[in-house]
Amino acid sequence: MIIVMKKGVSSEQIEEVVKHIKIWGAEAHVDRGEVQTVVGVIGDKAEILRKPWTSFEGVEKTLEVSDPFKKASRKFHPSDTVIEVGGAKIGGGATCVIAGPCSVDTEEYVVATAKAVKAAGARALRGGAFKPRTSPYTFQGSGEDGLKILQTAKQETGLPIVTEVMSVDQIDVVYKYADMIQIGARNAQNFNLLKAVGKMNKPVILKNGIATTAKEHLMSAEYVMSEGLKEVILCLRGTRSYETAFRNSLDVALIPYLQELSHLPVIVDSSHSTGVRSYVSAVAYAGMAAGADGLILEVHPNPCEALSDGEQALLPSDFDFLMKKLGDLKAWSQKEWKKTANQNAK
């Protein structure tokens, strides 16, 4: 349920409502927007609805919420969530590009990649130290040694580190080095892991599962948020389909759809959604044109020697060209939106 407060409501009136929500055995989530304040209530639905909410000063009305995801719902939290990592903001109109190798290999390659992507405009460095692979015989990641290489690259460039955690027993070592945690497609419904990272204090990038729906993606986010973490980023990396030309298929219509359902930032992984270098930039551009809050993609100075997914890694020169094109897109979009706003105001 949502309690909609009147315009001009005082902090004391909000606190009185929150106090009674807790007294009556429910959980309160306050969202103070620029125009309106709402209080989300999570608890026994029948019991909550029987309470005399409109008798409280400052309460305008109550609304039932049918969505099974509450904390991730835009109804509970009308304003966009903005997440900040290492000075970079994601959400609420702020965009962020995260780039780097699929797997951490040599210090030379990782540091060179970090310097190249930072020079082109990336705001964070991605790199896998623990790798979920289809075959048990392929490279599984370099573990803590890889995390130390990422730390060196961070010291060289100042870029915050984004890396994947695959299991609960890896959390301590990954959180020692990472600034932002990634949950991959294979763990999108690993609910024990989701709840465990929800108890930690670092932002999480949550990818959709190989064949999950948008609402299942949001329910996975709800698992994380139910443990107290508010800083969750939804990442679209495509889903498995009948088409075999690409690794996965990404529907960019999911970007505005998720933004309509949820206040959480939405980013696009154009590397895993295509699996083919020549298509990565096009899908990245399409995602940003559709309104994504950012990108996460793979870059490597020598893809032929990459330890995993070299076929989908952009060269630094490709990445630099893409970032310039995205800069043109942003400038054009801002100009057109301003023109439209001026015309509507006349």
C-alpha positions in Angstrom: 0.0 0.0 0.0 1.0 3.6 -0.6 0.1 6.6 1.6 0.1 9.8 -0.5 0.8 12.8 1.6 -0.7 16.3 1.0 1.4 19.0 -0.6 3.2 21.0 2.0 3.2 18.1 4.6 5.5 18.7 7.5 8.3 16.4 8.6 6.5 16.0 11.9 3.3 14.8 10.2 5.4 12.3 8.1 7.1 11.0 11.2 3.8 10.5 13.0 2.6 8.3 10.1 5.8 6.3 10.0 5.7 5.8 13.8 2.2 4.3 13.6 3.2 2.1 10.6 5.9 0.6 12.8 3.7 0.3 15.8 1.2 -1.6 13.7 3.8 -4.1 12.7 4.6 -2.9 9.1 7.6 -1.5 7.4 7.7 2.1 6.1 9.6 3.6 3.1 9.5 7.4 2.7 10.1 9.0 -0.7 10.2 12.8 -0.6 9.8 14.0 -4.2 10.0 17.5 -5.5 6.2 17.6 -6.0 4.8 15.0 -3.6 5.8 12.7 -0.7 4.6 9.1 -0.5 5.1 6.5 2.2 5.2 2.9 1.1 3.9 0.4 3.5 4.9 -3.3 3.5 3.1 -5.7 5.8 -0.1 -7.8 6.2 -2.3 -6.3 3.5 -5.6 -6.9 5.1 -4.5 -5.5 8.5 -2.8 -2.5 6.9 -5.9 -1.5 4.9 -8.1 -1.5 8.0 -6.1 1.2 9.7 -7.5 4.8 9.7 -4.8 6.4 7.6 -6.8 9.4 6.2 -7.5 10.5 9.8 -3.8 11.5 10.2 -2.9 15.1 9.5 -1.1 15.5 6.2 -2.5 12.3 4.6 -4.3 12.8 1.3 -5.2 9.3 0.3 -4.1 5.6 0.2 -3.5 3.4 -2.8 -3.2 -0.4 -3.1 -0.1 -1.7 -4.9 -0.6 -5.0 -6.7 3.0 -5.4 -7.9 4.7 -8.3 -6.1 7.9 -6.2 -6.2 7.5 -3.3 -3.7 10.8 -1.7 -3.0 11.8 -1.8 -6.6 8.4 -0.3 -7.8 8.1 3.2 -9.0 4.7 3.4 -7.2 6.5 3.0 -3.9 9.4 5.3 -5.0 8.2 7.8 -7.7 11.5 9.6 -8.1 14.4 8.1 -9.9 17.1 6.5 -7.8 20.5 8.0 -8.5 23.6 5.9 -7.6 27.1 7.3 -7.2 30.3 5.3 -7.4 33.7 6.9 -7.4 32.3 10.3 -8.4 30.2 8.8 -11.3 26.4 9.0 -11.1 23.9 6.6 -12.7 20.2 7.3 -13.0 18.0 10.4 -12.9 19.4 11.7 -16.2 23.0 11.0 -15.3 24.6 8.4 -17.5 27.6 6.2 -17.0 29.7 3.9 -19.2 31.6 1.0 -17.6 34.2 -0.7 -19.8 37.1 -3.1 -19.5 38.1 -6.7 -20.3 35.8 -9.7 -19.8 38.4 -11.5 -17.7 41.4 -10.1 -15.9 44.5 -11.4 -17.7 47.8 -9.6 -17.4 48.5 -6.4 -15.5 49.9 -4.9 -18.6 46.7 -5.4 -20.6 44.3 -4.4 -17.8 46.2 -1.2 -17.0 46.4 -0.3 -20.7 42.7 -0.9 -21.1 41.8 1.1 -18.0 43.9 4.1 -19.3 42.3 3.8 -22.8 38.7 3.6 -21.6 39.2 6.5 -19.1 40.7 8.7 -21.9 37.6 7.9 -24.0 35.2 8.8 -21.3 34.4 5.7 -19.3 33.6 6.3 -15.6 34.3 2.8 -14.2 36.4 -0.3 -15.0 34.9 -3.7 -15.4 36.9 -7.0 -15.2 36.1 -10.5 -14.1 38.3 -12.2 -11.5 35.8 -15.1 -11.0 34.3 -16.3 -14.3 31.1 -18.4 -14.7 31.8 -20.5 -17.8 29.7 -22.9 -19.8 32.5 -25.5 -19.9 34.4 -26.6 -16.7 37.5 -26.9 -18.8 37.8 -23.2 -19.9 39.4 -20.4 -18.0 37.6 -19.8 -14.7 39.2 -16.5 -13.7 42.4 -15.6 -11.7 40.7 -15.1 -8.3 42.2 -12.7 -5.8 45.3 -12.2 -8.0 43.0 -10.8 -10.6 41.3 -8.5 -8.1 44.8 -7.2 -7.1 45.5 -6.4 -10.8 42.2 -4.4 -10.9 43.3 -2.6 -7.8 46.5 -1.6 -9.5 44.6 -0.3 -12.5 42.4 1.7 -10.2 45.5 3.2 -8.5 46.8 4.1 -12.0 43.6 5.7 -13.3 41.2 6.5 -10.4 38.5 4.4 -12.1 36.2 2.5 -9.6 36.2 -1.3 -10.0 33.2 -3.3 -11.1 33.5 -7.1 -10.8 31.4 -10.2 -10.5 30.7 -12.3 -7.4 29.5 -15.8 -8.2 28.8 -17.3 -4.8 28.3 -16.4 -1.1 31.8 -17.7 -0.2 33.4 -15.2 -2.5 31.8 -12.2 -1.0 34.5 -11.3 1.5 37.3 -11.3 -0.9 35.4 -9.5 -3.7 34.1 -6.8 -1.4 37.6 -6.2 -0.2 38.6 -4.8 -3.7 35.4 -3.9 -5.6 33.5 -0.6 -5.6 30.5 -2.1 -7.3 29.3 -5.7 -7.5 28.0 -7.5 -10.6 25.5 -10.4 -10.4 25.6 -12.2 -13.7 22.8 -13.9 -15.7 23.5 -17.3 -14.3 23.0 -16.1 -10.8 20.0 -13.8 -11.5 17.8 -16.1 -9.5 20.3 -17.4 -7.0 18.2 -16.1 -4.1 20.7 -16.9 -1.4 23.4 -14.9 -3.1 21.0 -12.1 -3.8 20.0 -11.8 -0.2 23.6 -12.0 0.9 24.7 -9.1 -1.3 21.6 -7.2 -0.1 23.1 -7.2 3.4 26.3 -5.5 2.1 26.9 -1.8 1.6 28.0 -1.6 -2.1 26.0 -1.0 -5.2 24.9 -4.0 -7.2 24.6 -4.4 -11.0 21.9 -7.1 -11.5 21.7 -8.7 -14.9 18.6 -10.4 -16.2 18.6 -14.1 -16.4 19.1 -16.1 -19.6 15.3 -16.4 -20.1 13.8 -14.2 -17.3 10.9 -11.8 -17.9 11.1 -8.1 -17.0 9.0 -8.7 -13.8 11.1 -11.7 -12.8 14.2 -9.4 -13.2 12.5 -6.9 -10.8 11.7 -9.7 -8.4 15.4 -10.5 -8.3 16.1 -6.9 -7.5 13.4 -7.1 -4.7 15.4 -10.0 -3.1 18.4 -7.7 -2.9 16.5 -4.7 -1.7 14.5 -6.7 0.9 17.7 -7.1 2.9 18.2 -3.3 3.1 20.3 -2.4 0.0 18.7 0.4 -2.0 21.5 0.8 -4.7 20.6 -1.7 -7.4 21.2 -1.2 -11.1 19.2 -3.3 -13.6 21.3 -4.5 -16.5 19.8 -5.8 -19.7 22.1 -8.4 -21.4 19.6 -10.0 -23.8 17.8 -13.3 -23.5 18.2 -16.6 -25.4 15.9 -16.7 -28.5 15.5 -18.7 -31.7 18.0 -16.6 -33.5 21.5 -18.1 -33.7 23.4 -15.3 -35.4 23.9 -13.5 -32.1 24.8 -14.7 -28.6 21.5 -13.3 -27.2 18.7 -11.0 -28.3 18.2 -7.6 -26.7 14.8 -5.8 -26.9 15.5 -2.1 -26.3 11.7 -1.6 -25.6 12.5 -3.2 -22.2 14.4 0.0 -21.3 11.5 2.4 -21.1 9.3 -0.5 -19.8 11.5 -1.1 -16.8 11.9 2.6 -16.2 8.1 2.9 -16.1 7.8 0.0 -13.6 10.8 0.9 -11.5 12.8 3.8 -10.1 16.1 1.9 -10.5 18.6 2.8 -13.1 18.7 0.7 -16.3 21.9 0.0 -18.2 22.7 -2.2 -21.3 25.3 -4.8 -21.8 25.8 -4.7 -25.5 28.7 -7.2 -25.5 26.8 -10.1 -24.1 23.6 -9.3 -25.9 25.4 -9.7 -29.2 28.6 -11.7 -28.7 30.0 -10.3 -32.0 32.3 -7.3 -32.0 30.9 -5.8 -35.2 27.4 -5.4 -33.6 28.4 -4.3 -30.1 28.6 -0.6 -30.8 25.3 -0.5 -32.8 23.4 -2.1 -29.9 25.1 0.2 -27.4 24.0 3.2 -29.4 20.5 1.9 -29.8 20.3 1.3 -26.0 21.4 4.8 -25.2 19.0 6.3 -27.9 16.2 4.3 -26.2 17.0 6.1 -22.9 19.3 3.7 -21.0 21.1 5.2 -18.0 24.4 3.7 -19.1 26.4 0.9 -20.7 28.7 -1.9 -19.6 30.8 -3.4 -22.3 34.0 -5.2 -23.0 37.2 -3.6 -24.3 40.6 -5.3 -24.8 43.8 -4.0 -26.6 44.5 -7.4 -28.1 41.2 -9.5 -28.3 43.0 -12.4 -29.9 44.9 -13.0 -26.7 41.9 -12.3 -24.4 41.3 -15.2 -22.0 37.5 -15.1 -22.5 35.0 -13.6 -25.0 37.7 -11.9 -27.1 35.3 -12.1 -30.1 33.0 -9.6 -28.5 35.6 -7.2 -27.1 36.0 -3.8 -28.7 39.4 -2.4 -29.5 40.2 0.8 -27.7 39.9 2.7 -31.0 36.4 1.2 -31.5 35.5 2.3 -28.0 36.8 5.8 -28.5 34.7 6.1 -31.7 31.6 4.8 -30.0 32.0 7.3 -27.1 32.3 10.2 -29.6 29.1 9.0 -31.3 27.3 8.8 -28.0 28.5 12.3 -27.2 26.9 13.5 -30.4 23.7 11.6 -29.6 23.5 13.2 -26.1 24.1 16.7 -27.5 21.4 16.2 -30.2 18.9 14.8 -27.7 19.4 17.7 -25.3 19.0 20.1 -28.1 15.8 18.5 -29.5 14.2 18.1 -26.0 14.9 21.8 -25.3 13.4 22.8 -28.6 10.3 20.7 -27.9 9.9 22.1 -24.4 10.2 25.7 -25.8 7.6 24.9 -28.5 5.2 23.4 -25.9 5.6 26.4 -23.7 4.4 28.8 -26.4 
